[in-house]
C-alpha cells in the first residue's frame, strides 16, 4: 500500500499531466521522497560481502580483481569503463570483466559465472549486488571513458551503429526514443543521449534500484530491457554488442558526475 504522501504526489502528478503541465517536477519530488533510504544500500553491503568472501572451487575472494586501475582498486574504476584490457586483448564492460575475474580467480565455469545475472522476487542476484558495490566506489567522480585504444574506438563505432540500427517488428532503434529532444513515453521524459547533458544525467544514475521491480538493476539489464521493448532479440548476457553500446553511451556521458546506484520508478 502506498504511503499517504506518495499517494498525494502521484495524484498531483496525474493531475498536472491531465492539465497539460510538465510532470517532470512531480516525478522528481516522487523520487526524492523515495530516495530517503535507498534500498540499493542493502545491495551495496551484500556486494561488499561477496567481494571479500572466498568462493568458487579456488576458495578465493575477488580483492585481486583488476578492473582497470590495478588489482583490487575500485575507486574510479567504473567511470573509466568500458575499456581495453591487455590481458585478454579485448574491450570489456564492468560485468564482462567481473565475470572474467570470477572465472580466472575463483575458478567458476562460464555457466556458473553467468548464473542468475538478474534478480527475481525472493532470488537476489549476486552479480547485481557486486555491481552495486563496485559502482558505488566511483560515486562523486566524473565520467572519463578514454576510448583511445584502436579496439575501444572500434567498439565505440559499433555501439554508435547499434544505437541507430532499426529493426524488429516495430522497426525501432535506440535512436527512435533517445535521439530527439522532448520525447516522452506516457509520464516519462526520454533523454536525448546524443546530447552531453542528457547523456550525463541518464548514464550516471545507473545501476539503480527499480521501485517497480524491487531490485537493483545493472546497465546490462537496462539495455536488455530496451532491446525487449524494441521487440529485438535480447543479446546474451555479457555480449560484446552490449559492451559496444555501453561504451558509446558512457563516452557520450563524459564529464558527468557519477551518482549511482540511484533510484528509479
C-alpha positions in Angstrom: 0.0 0.0 0.0 1.3 3.5 -0.9 2.2 5.8 2.0 -0.3 8.8 2.1 2.5 11.2 1.0 3.3 9.1 -2.0 -0.4 8.8 -3.0 -0.7 12.6 -2.8 2.3 13.0 -5.1 1.0 10.5 -7.6 -2.4 12.2 -7.7 -0.7 15.6 -8.2 1.4 14.1 -10.9 -1.6 12.7 -12.8 -3.5 16.0 -12.3 -0.6 18.0 -13.8 -0.5 15.7 -16.8 -4.2 15.9 -17.3 -4.0 19.7 -17.4 -1.1 19.6 -20.0 1.5 20.6 -17.5 5.0 19.1 -17.3 5.1 16.2 -14.9 8.9 16.2 -14.6 8.9 18.3 -11.4 6.4 16.0 -9.8 8.3 12.9 -10.8 11.5 14.5 -9.3 9.6 15.1 -6.0 8.4 11.5 -6.0 12.0 10.2 -6.5 13.3 12.5 -3.8 10.8 11.2 -1.3 11.6 7.6 -2.1 15.4 8.2 -2.1 15.3 8.7 1.7 17.0 5.4 2.5 17.6 4.0 -1.0 17.2 0.1 -0.8 20.3 -0.1 -3.1 22.4 0.4 0.0 21.5 -3.1 1.1 22.7 -4.5 -2.2 25.9 -2.5 -1.8 26.5 -4.0 1.6 25.8 -7.5 0.3 28.0 -6.9 -2.7 30.9 -5.9 -0.4 30.5 -9.2 1.5 30.6 -11.1 -1.8 33.6 -9.2 -3.0 35.6 -10.1 0.1 34.3 -13.6 0.7 36.3 -16.6 -0.6 34.2 -18.5 -3.1 34.3 -20.9 -6.0 36.4 -24.0 -6.4 39.6 -22.0 -5.7 38.1 -20.6 -2.4 39.5 -17.1 -3.0 37.8 -13.7 -2.9 37.7 -11.0 -5.6 40.0 -8.5 -4.0 42.7 -9.1 -6.6 40.3 -8.5 -9.5 41.7 -5.8 -11.8 39.0 -3.6 -13.2 41.5 -1.3 -14.9 43.1 0.6 -12.1 45.2 -2.3 -10.7 44.3 -5.4 -8.7 41.7 -4.7 -6.1 41.4 -1.0 -6.9 37.7 0.0 -7.1 37.8 3.8 -6.6 37.4 5.4 -10.0 37.3 2.2 -11.9 33.7 2.3 -13.1 33.9 5.8 -14.5 36.6 4.6 -17.0 34.6 1.6 -18.2 34.2 0.0 -20.7 37.9 -0.1 -21.6 40.5 -2.2 -23.3 42.2 -4.9 -21.2 45.6 -6.1 -22.5 45.5 -9.4 -20.6 42.5 -10.6 -22.7 43.1 -8.4 -25.7 39.5 -7.0 -25.8 37.3 -4.3 -24.6 35.1 -5.2 -21.6 32.4 -3.5 -19.6 32.1 -4.0 -15.8 30.0 -7.1 -15.9 32.2 -8.8 -18.5 35.3 -8.0 -16.5 33.7 -9.2 -13.3 32.7 -12.4 -14.9 36.3 -12.8 -16.1 37.6 -12.4 -12.6 35.2 -14.9 -11.1 36.4 -17.4 -13.7 40.1 -16.8 -13.5 40.4 -16.1 -9.8 37.7 -18.1 -8.2 37.6 -21.0 -10.7 34.0 -20.8 -11.8 32.9 -22.1 -15.1 31.3 -19.7 -17.6 27.9 -21.2 -16.9 28.4 -20.7 -13.1 29.7 -17.1 -13.6 26.6 -16.3 -15.7 24.1 -17.8 -13.3 21.2 -15.5 -12.5 22.7 -12.2 -13.7 19.4 -10.5 -12.8 17.4 -10.8 -9.6 13.9 -12.0 -9.3 11.4 -11.9 -6.3 12.9 -13.8 -3.5 16.0 -14.5 -5.5 18.5 -11.7 -5.4 21.4 -11.7 -7.9 25.0 -12.0 -6.6 26.1 -10.2 -9.8 23.8 -7.2 -9.3 24.9 -6.9 -5.7 28.6 -6.9 -6.8 27.8 -4.4 -9.4 26.1 -2.1 -6.9 29.1 -2.3 -4.5 31.7 -1.7 -7.2 30.0 1.2 -8.9 29.3 2.9 -5.6 33.1 3.3 -5.1 33.1 5.8 -8.0 30.3 7.9 -6.7 31.1 11.6 -7.0 33.7 11.1 -9.7 33.5 12.3 -13.3 32.9 10.0 -16.2 36.2 9.7 -18.0 36.0 7.0 -20.7 39.1 7.5 -22.9 38.3 5.3 -25.9 41.8 5.9 -27.3 42.9 2.3 -28.0 42.0 1.2 -31.5 39.8 -1.6 -30.2 38.0 0.9 -28.0 37.5 3.2 -31.0 36.1 0.3 -33.0 33.8 -0.7 -30.1 32.5 2.9 -30.0 31.8 2.9 -33.7 29.9 -0.4 -33.4 28.0 0.9 -30.4 27.0 4.0 -32.5 25.8 1.8 -35.3 23.8 -0.3 -32.9 22.2 2.9 -31.4 20.9 3.9 -34.9 20.1 0.4 -36.2 16.4 -0.1 -36.9 14.7 -3.5 -36.9 12.3 -5.8 -35.1 8.6 -6.0 -35.6 8.2 -2.2 -34.8 11.2 -1.0 -36.9 12.6 0.7 -33.8 16.1 1.7 -32.9 17.6 3.1 -29.7 17.5 6.4 -31.6 13.8 6.2 -32.1 13.4 7.2 -28.4 16.7 8.7 -27.5 17.9 10.9 -30.3 15.3 13.7 -30.3 14.7 16.4 -27.8 11.4 16.5 -25.9 10.4 12.8 -26.5 8.3 11.0 -23.8 6.6 7.8 -23.1 3.5 8.3 -21.0 4.7 10.3 -18.0 8.4 9.6 -18.6 10.5 12.1 -20.5 13.2 10.5 -22.6 16.7 11.8 -22.6 18.4 12.6 -25.9 21.5 10.5 -25.5 23.3 12.3 -28.3 23.4 15.4 -26.1 26.0 15.5 -23.4 23.8 17.0 -20.7 21.1 14.3 -21.3 23.6 11.5 -21.6 25.3 12.5 -18.4 22.1 12.8 -16.5 21.0 9.3 -17.7 24.1 7.2 -17.7 25.5 8.4 -14.4 22.4 7.2 -12.5 22.7 3.5 -13.4 22.8 0.9 -11.9 19.6 1.8 -10.0 17.1 0.3 -7.6 13.8 -0.1 -9.5 11.0 0.6 -7.2 8.5 -1.1 -9.5 10.7 -4.3 -9.6 12.1 -4.3 -6.1 15.6 -5.0 -7.4 18.9 -3.2 -8.2 19.2 -3.3 -12.0 22.5 -3.1 -13.8 23.3 -1.4 -17.1 23.3 -4.9 -18.7 19.7 -5.3 -17.5 18.7 -1.8 -18.6 19.9 -2.3 -22.2 18.5 -5.8 -22.4 15.1 -4.4 -21.4 15.4 -1.7 -24.1 16.0 -4.5 -26.6 12.9 -6.3 -25.3 10.8 -3.1 -25.7 12.1 -2.6 -29.2 11.0 -6.2 -30.0 14.6 -7.1 -30.8 16.1 -10.5 -29.9 17.7 -9.9 -26.5 21.6 -10.3 -26.7 23.2 -13.0 -24.5 24.3 -11.8 -21.1 27.8 -10.2 -21.3 27.8 -10.0 -25.1 30.3 -7.8 -26.9 27.4 -6.0 -28.6 26.1 -4.7 -25.2 29.6 -3.7 -24.3 29.9 -1.7 -27.5 26.6 0.1 -27.0 27.6 0.8 -23.4 30.9 2.3 -24.5 29.1 4.6 -26.9 26.7 5.8 -24.2 29.4 6.0 -21.5 31.7 8.1 -23.6 28.8 10.5 -24.5 28.4 11.0 -20.8 32.0 12.0 -20.2 32.3 14.8 -17.7 29.1 13.9 -15.9 29.4 13.3 -12.1 28.6 9.7 -11.3 25.8 9.3 -8.8 24.8 5.7 -8.5 23.4 3.2 -7.6 20.5 5.6 -7.9 16.8 5.1 -7.6 14.2 4.8 -10.4 10.5 4.3 -10.5 
